[in-house]
Amino acid sequence: MAVGAAAADGEGDDPRNVVSVPVGIAAAKAGMDQNVIAPLVEEGLVSQYSATPAYQGGSFIPTAIRVVASDPGQFSRTIHIQGDALARSAES
């Protein structure tokens, strides 16, 4: 399954904005984009968005995706997927 940036900025067709993730992760990110980020944008609380994957070793599947929406407000969450990110998730 792949997750892209289409919900955030319309650029989901660009291969640089698509990563492979396990089943369920794309739906979790889409839910965050639709239910949290979109209302913040509509209310004028944020205008900038990034979703940055983190990788471990040579895996093409990210360990985590860090979602940040800002300017003027601030929202950030990390979607923990695998590897060391899961250990960090359990600690926090």
N, C-alpha and C positions, 0 to 999 in steps of 0.2 A: 504494500500500500504506500502511496506517496502523499506527502503533505506539501501544499504550495502556498503562495502568497496572494492568490486571487481574491480572497475575501478582504484582504487589507488594502491592496493597491492595484488590483486589476492586472498584475504582471505574472499570473500563475502559469502562463504558457512559456515563459522564459526558463530554460533548463537550470539556470543559476539559482532559481527560486523554488526548486523542487528537491526534496530529500526523500529517501526510502525509510519507512518506519514500520514497526510491527502493527498488526491489526489493532484498532482501537485508539491509537495515538492521533491519527489524522482527525478522527471525530472529536477527540478531547480538545485539540487545538482549534478546530472549527467552532466548537461550542464556546470556547473562550473568546475567539474573535467576534462571534455573533452576539453573545450574551453579556460580555463584559466590555470589550474594546469598542464595538460599534455604538453602544449607548454613550460611552465617554466622548466619542467623536461627535455624535449628534448633539450633545450638551455643550460642546466647545471646550471640554476639559482637557483634551489631548489633540494634537495635530501631527505628531511624529510617531512612527511605528517601526519596530524591527523585530525580527524573529531569527535568532542566530543559533545555528546548530554547533554543538561541541562534539568532537570526535576523540576516540581513544584507540591507540594502535593503528592498524591498517583497515579497520572496519569502515565500510561505506554507510553503515547505519549509525546515526549519532547516538551518543550516550545521553544527551539532553538537548532541549531546545529552550533557549532563553528568550522570552517575549517581553518587550519593553514598549510602552506607549508613554509619550511625554509631551510637554510643551503646550500649555503652561503647567499642567498637573503631572503626576507620575504614577504609573502602574507598572509592576514587573512581577513576573512569575517564571519559574523554571519547570518545564515538563521533563521529569526524569524518566529515561527510557531503559537504559541498561548499563552494565559495567559499574565503574566508580560512582556514577551519578546516583545509582540506587542506594549506595552506602551513605552518600551525603544526604539523601532524602530521609533516610531512617534516623540520622543524627539530628535533623532539624525538626 
